[in-house]
Amino acid sequence: MAEFEHSLRRERQREGILAAQAKGVHFGRTKRLTPERVAELQHLRATGVRVADLTRRYALTRTSIYRYLAAQRGE
């Protein structure tokens, strides 16, 4: 009986998630940088600014900086 109820609950939850996504609801953590700031970050890196300087300027980790830079290349 519990498995049946669990499967019904999961099914309703999935339907709710799909309905919310269809309405354009964003799930997950919000991005730290706006698209304008990402473009600025990518431009600075392209002009030769060191990643260590970018981490201090944007208060992000090296991993986050590289993730934003990889998004530019479509990886």
SEVEX-402486 format. One line per 5 residues: number of its first residue (from 0); their letters; for each residue x, y, z of C-alpha. Coordinates in Angstrom, 2 decimals. Layout:
N
NUM	A	X,Y,Z  ...
//
This chain:
75
0	MAEFE	0.00,0.00,0.00  2.82,2.40,0.89  4.56,1.78,-2.44  1.36,2.59,-4.29  0.92,5.87,-2.40
5	HSLRR	4.58,6.70,-2.99  4.24,6.16,-6.73  1.10,8.34,-6.83  2.89,11.11,-4.95  5.90,10.94,-7.29
10	ERQRE	3.64,11.05,-10.32  1.77,14.13,-9.04  5.06,15.82,-8.13  6.49,15.17,-11.60  3.33,16.58,-13.22
15	GILAA	3.64,19.69,-11.05  7.28,20.16,-12.00  6.51,19.81,-15.70  3.64,22.29,-15.42  5.88,24.80,-13.64
20	QAKGV	8.61,24.40,-16.26  6.04,24.97,-19.00  5.20,28.28,-17.31  8.87,29.22,-17.29  9.62,28.77,-13.60
25	HFGRT	13.36,28.56,-12.88  14.56,25.75,-10.62  17.82,25.73,-8.73  20.20,28.30,-7.38  20.29,31.72,-9.03
30	KRLTP	23.43,32.65,-10.94  25.95,34.86,-9.16  26.67,36.92,-12.29  24.26,38.62,-14.63  24.72,38.03,-18.36
35	ERVAE	26.29,41.49,-18.62  28.83,40.68,-15.92  29.57,37.32,-17.59  30.30,39.12,-20.87  32.57,41.53,-18.97
40	LQHLR	34.36,38.60,-17.28  34.88,36.86,-20.61  36.17,40.05,-22.22  38.62,40.68,-19.38  39.97,37.14,-19.63
45	ATGVR	40.30,37.46,-23.42  42.37,40.61,-22.93  44.79,38.73,-20.68  43.59,39.40,-17.13  44.72,36.56,-14.87
50	VADLT	42.15,34.17,-13.41  43.47,34.91,-9.91  42.64,38.59,-10.41  39.17,37.71,-11.70  38.48,35.56,-8.63
55	RRYAL	39.15,38.53,-6.38  37.26,40.99,-8.58  34.08,38.89,-8.84  34.36,37.06,-5.48  34.11,33.68,-7.19
60	TRTSI	36.17,30.53,-6.99  38.56,29.50,-9.77  36.18,26.70,-10.66  33.29,29.15,-11.11  35.43,31.44,-13.25
65	YRYLA	36.39,28.56,-15.51  32.76,27.42,-15.67  31.65,30.87,-16.87  34.49,30.92,-19.39  33.57,27.44,-20.66
70	AQRGE	29.98,28.61,-21.21  31.37,31.13,-23.70  32.91,28.32,-25.74  29.74,26.23,-25.50  31.30,23.37,-23.54
//
